[in-house]
Amino acid sequence: MPRLKSAIKRVRTSERNRVHNLGYKTQIRTLIKKVQNLVTKKDAASAINAASEAFAVIDRAATRNIIHLNNASRKKSRISKWLKSLEPEETKSKSKS
């Protein structure tokens, strides 16, 4: 255990921040799972709405340094890839040419 007054305060502060950040991280994981379930059910409209909500929370967490920017980009990229898989095949072939 820390003995210095500043170190004791730092332990309290970091624990408070850890608990606060844990709520954000839990919310992100929940929203990602929600999008993933909607994509597996092929519910495109609901998946897009859930993805939009997830993007907002992920961006907010990244700007507040709760998660790293690259971590946020990776999560958003995976969600976008899932949403891309919901598009009809003829739309995909038109966009490639």
Backbone hydrogen bonds, N-H to C=O, Kabsch-Sander energy under -0.5 kcal/mol:
donor,donor_aa,acceptor,acceptor_aa,energy
8,I,4,L,-2.2
9,K,5,K,-2.1
10,R,6,S,-2.1
11,V,7,A,-2.0
12,R,8,I,-1.9
13,T,9,K,-2.7
14,S,10,R,-2.8
15,E,11,V,-2.0
16,R,12,R,-2.1
17,N,13,T,-2.5
18,R,14,S,-2.3
19,V,15,E,-2.1
20,H,16,R,-2.0
21,N,17,N,-3.0
22,L,18,R,-1.9
23,G,19,V,-1.1
24,Y,20,H,-1.1
25,K,21,N,-2.4
26,T,22,L,-2.4
27,Q,23,G,-2.1
28,I,24,Y,-2.3
29,R,25,K,-2.3
30,T,26,T,-2.4
31,L,27,Q,-2.3
32,I,28,I,-2.4
33,K,29,R,-2.3
34,K,30,T,-2.1
35,V,31,L,-2.3
36,Q,32,I,-2.5
37,N,33,K,-2.5
38,L,34,K,-2.1
39,V,35,V,-2.3
40,T,36,Q,-2.1
41,K,37,N,-1.5
42,K,39,V,-1.2
43,D,38,L,-2.5
44,A,42,K,-1.1
47,A,43,D,-2.1
48,I,44,A,-2.4
49,N,45,A,-1.9
50,A,46,S,-2.6
51,A,47,A,-2.4
52,S,48,I,-2.2
53,E,49,N,-1.9
54,A,50,A,-2.4
55,F,51,A,-2.9
56,A,52,S,-1.8
57,V,53,E,-2.0
58,I,54,A,-2.7
59,D,55,F,-2.7
60,R,56,A,-2.2
61,A,57,V,-2.3
62,A,58,I,-2.1
63,T,59,D,-2.4
64,R,60,R,-1.4
65,N,62,A,-1.3
66,I,61,A,-2.9
67,I,61,A,-1.0
72,A,68,H,-2.2
73,S,69,L,-2.4
74,R,70,N,-2.4
75,K,71,N,-2.2
76,K,72,A,-2.4
77,S,73,S,-2.3
78,R,74,R,-2.1
79,I,75,K,-2.0
80,S,76,K,-2.4
81,K,77,S,-2.2
82,W,78,R,-2.1
83,L,79,I,-2.3
84,K,80,S,-2.2
85,S,81,K,-1.3
86,L,83,L,-1.2
87,E,84,K,-1.1
92,K,88,P,-1.5
93,S,89,E,-2.1
94,K,90,E,-1.6
95,S,91,T,-1.8
96,K,92,K,-1.2
97,S,93,S,-1.0
